[in-house]
Amino acid sequence: MTKVVAITGASNGMGFAAAELFAKKGWIVYGGARRVEKIPVSENIHALKLDVTDHDSNVAFIKQIMATEQGIDVLINNAGYGEYGPVEDTPLDNARKQFETNFFGAADLAQLVLPIMRAQKSGRIINISSIGGDVYMPLGAYYHATKAALQQWSDSLDIEIAPFGVRSLIIQPGGTQSAWSEIAMGNAKKNLKENSVYAVMVNNVAALLTANENMIGSTSEDLAKVFYKAATDSTPKRRYFNAFSDRAMVWFARSYPRVFKKVFIWTLHFFEKRAENK
């Protein structure tokens, strides 16, 4: 029987690439996004309007799938973005929007698909977190908080639903060639108050992310393969990483938090000094 996957945030990046890969593998794909016109469309890909922060939109998304299909085998909670900015400056309404998108949207969709998956006695909810669920940097407090919350939530959910043949899994991408950093730092600059004392820090973090992007080898297509592996492994893992370096970074941050913090502070000072010398 042909399997069905629902992918949020399918209009760009990893979600876009995953929609194309699953379709190529013969799955029926339902891609959801606010910019529905940017979702790839083919014989196996159906583009649906979706705003994960709107409960009615989430309900309509699942109902549209079930109107045609007899079940949903995999839900991939991929929609998300980075609301960067200093904690002192960032409006809490923006922080709440970050949680609504990165965390509560996934929770809402999970509640909607779980009765379907329990009834069919199978299914996987794949939650796209980040190494940022364990690793952190200045300006990303609210983003990192959403990813840490998503991971703990997913682990608790996995224990609850495993007896019904359903699993909840986490994928933790590291740096990926995408517009994510540009959007995150654009938000950081928007969130700065006038004459903010954090302006220099924003510039330093932007330089760090730019340097990191220049060294990144991972593409959205690479991550799409990880999505597919999580969806199809006969014995699924609790966590999935794309690269050994991503797994190593998480291990380092969790095992040696004081050293990690010192290294990060030193790195920011390096970029600050380099900017001063230009």
C-alpha positions in Angstrom: 0.0 0.0 0.0 1.3 3.5 -0.9 2.2 5.4 2.2 1.2 9.0 3.0 3.4 11.7 4.5 2.3 15.2 5.7 5.1 17.7 5.7 4.8 21.2 7.2 7.1 24.1 6.0 7.2 22.5 2.6 7.7 25.7 0.6 11.5 25.9 1.0 14.6 24.4 2.4 14.5 21.0 4.0 10.7 20.7 3.7 10.8 21.4 0.0 13.6 18.9 -0.6 11.8 16.3 1.6 8.6 16.6 -0.4 10.4 15.9 -3.6 12.4 13.0 -2.2 9.4 11.2 -0.6 7.4 11.7 -3.9 10.3 10.3 -5.8 10.3 7.2 -3.5 6.6 6.6 -4.4 5.0 8.2 -1.3 1.9 10.4 -1.5 3.0 13.7 -0.2 0.9 16.5 1.3 3.0 19.6 1.7 1.7 22.5 3.8 2.9 26.1 4.0 1.6 29.6 4.1 3.2 30.3 0.7 1.4 27.4 -0.9 2.5 28.6 -4.4 6.1 27.8 -3.5 5.5 24.1 -2.6 6.7 21.7 -5.4 3.8 20.1 -7.2 3.8 16.8 -9.0 1.7 13.7 -9.5 2.5 12.6 -5.9 2.8 16.0 -4.2 -0.3 17.9 -3.1 0.2 21.5 -2.0 -2.1 22.7 0.8 -2.4 26.1 2.5 -1.2 25.8 6.1 -0.4 28.2 9.0 0.7 26.0 11.9 0.0 28.9 14.3 -3.7 28.8 13.4 -5.7 25.8 14.9 -8.4 26.1 12.3 -5.7 25.9 9.5 -4.2 22.8 11.1 -7.6 21.1 11.4 -8.4 21.9 7.7 -4.9 20.5 6.7 -5.5 17.2 8.3 -9.2 17.0 7.2 -8.2 17.6 3.6 -5.7 14.8 3.7 -8.2 12.4 5.3 -10.9 13.3 2.8 -8.8 11.5 0.1 -6.6 9.1 2.0 -7.4 6.4 4.5 -4.6 7.3 6.9 -1.5 9.3 7.6 1.7 7.2 8.0 4.1 10.0 8.8 3.8 13.6 10.0 6.9 15.7 9.7 6.8 18.8 11.9 9.3 20.9 9.9 7.8 24.4 10.0 10.0 26.8 12.0 12.2 29.9 11.9 14.7 31.8 14.1 13.4 34.8 16.1 16.9 36.0 17.1 17.5 39.1 19.2 18.8 40.1 22.7 16.5 38.9 25.5 16.4 42.4 26.9 15.3 44.0 23.6 13.1 41.3 22.0 9.3 42.0 22.4 7.7 39.1 24.2 5.0 39.1 21.5 7.7 38.0 19.1 8.9 35.4 21.5 5.4 34.0 21.8 5.2 33.9 18.0 8.4 31.9 18.0 6.8 29.3 20.4 3.6 29.2 18.4 5.4 28.3 15.2 8.3 26.1 16.4 6.6 24.3 19.3 2.8 24.7 19.7 2.2 24.2 16.0 3.8 20.8 16.2 1.9 19.9 19.3 -1.4 20.9 17.8 -0.8 18.8 14.6 0.3 15.9 16.8 -3.0 16.0 18.7 -4.9 15.9 15.4 -3.0 13.0 13.8 -2.7 10.8 16.9 -6.2 9.4 16.9 -5.7 8.5 13.2 -2.3 6.8 13.9 -3.6 4.9 17.0 -6.6 3.6 15.0 -4.3 2.3 12.3 -1.8 1.0 15.0 1.1 2.6 13.2 2.7 5.9 12.4 5.5 8.3 13.1 5.6 11.9 14.2 9.0 13.3 13.1 9.9 16.6 14.8 12.6 18.8 13.2 14.5 20.3 16.1 18.2 21.4 15.7 21.5 20.9 17.4 20.3 24.3 18.9 18.1 22.2 21.2 21.3 21.4 23.1 23.8 24.0 21.8 23.2 27.7 22.3 24.5 31.1 21.3 23.7 34.7 22.3 20.7 36.3 20.6 19.1 32.9 20.2 17.5 32.4 23.6 13.9 32.1 22.4 14.8 30.0 19.4 16.9 27.6 21.5 14.2 27.4 24.1 11.6 26.3 21.5 13.9 23.5 20.2 14.8 22.3 23.7 11.0 22.3 24.5 10.3 20.3 21.3 12.8 17.7 22.3 11.6 17.1 25.8 8.0 17.1 24.6 8.8 14.6 21.8 10.6 12.2 24.3 7.6 12.3 26.7 5.2 11.8 23.8 7.2 8.8 22.5 6.8 6.9 25.7 3.0 7.6 25.8 2.3 6.5 22.2 4.8 3.6 21.8 2.3 1.0 23.2 0.0 1.9 20.3 2.6 1.3 17.6 3.3 5.0 17.1 6.6 6.8 17.6 7.7 10.4 18.1 11.3 11.1 16.9 13.6 14.0 16.7 15.9 15.1 13.9 18.7 17.6 14.9 20.1 19.3 11.9 23.3 21.4 12.2 24.3 24.2 9.9 22.6 23.8 6.5 22.9 25.8 3.3 19.7 27.9 3.5 18.3 31.3 4.2 17.8 30.4 7.9 20.8 32.5 9.2 19.9 35.5 7.0 16.3 35.5 8.3 17.4 34.9 11.9 19.9 37.8 11.9 17.4 40.0 10.1 15.0 39.4 13.0 17.8 40.1 15.5 18.4 43.6 13.9 14.7 44.3 13.9 14.5 43.4 17.5 17.2 45.8 18.6 16.0 48.8 20.5 17.3 52.2 19.5 20.9 52.7 20.6 21.0 49.2 22.0 24.0 48.1 23.9 23.8 44.8 22.0 24.3 46.2 18.5 28.0 45.1 18.4 27.1 41.6 19.6 24.5 41.3 16.7 27.2 42.2 14.2 29.6 39.7 15.8 27.1 36.8 15.8 26.2 37.7 12.2 29.9 37.4 11.2 30.1 34.1 13.0 27.1 32.7 11.2 28.4 33.9 7.9 31.8 32.3 8.4 30.0 29.0 9.5 27.8 29.1 6.4 30.9 29.3 4.2 32.2 26.1 5.7 28.9 24.2 5.7 28.7 21.2 3.4 25.2 20.1 4.3 22.4 20.8 1.9 18.6 20.6 2.2 18.8 17.5 0.1 21.2 15.9 2.6 18.7 16.5 5.4 15.8 15.3 3.3 17.6 11.9 3.2 17.7 12.0 7.0 14.0 12.7 7.1 13.4 9.7 4.9 15.6 7.4 7.0 13.7 8.4 10.1 10.4 7.7 8.4 11.5 4.3 7.1 14.0 2.7 9.6 12.6 -0.6 10.7 13.9 0.2 14.2 13.7 4.0 14.5 16.2 5.9 16.7 15.3 8.5 19.3 17.6 11.1 17.6 18.8 11.5 14.1 21.8 13.6 13.0 23.0 14.4 9.5 26.8 14.7 10.2 29.1 13.3 12.8 30.2 16.9 13.6 26.5 17.7 14.5 26.4 14.8 17.0 29.9 15.7 18.3 28.8 19.3 18.9 25.8 18.2 20.9 27.9 15.8 23.0 30.5 18.5 23.7 27.9 21.1 24.8 26.1 18.7 27.1 29.3 17.0 28.5 31.5 20.1 29.0 29.1 23.1 29.3 31.7 25.4 31.0 34.3 24.7 28.3 31.7 25.2 25.6 30.7 28.5 27.0 34.4 29.7 27.2 35.1 28.6 23.6 32.0 30.5 22.4 32.9 33.6 24.2 36.5 33.4 22.8 35.1 33.0 19.3 32.9 36.1 19.6 35.9 38.1 20.9 37.8 36.9 17.8 35.2 38.2 15.4 35.0 41.5 17.3 38.7 42.0 17.1 38.7 41.1 13.4 36.0 43.7 12.8 38.0 46.3 14.6 41.1 45.6 12.5 39.3 46.0 9.2 
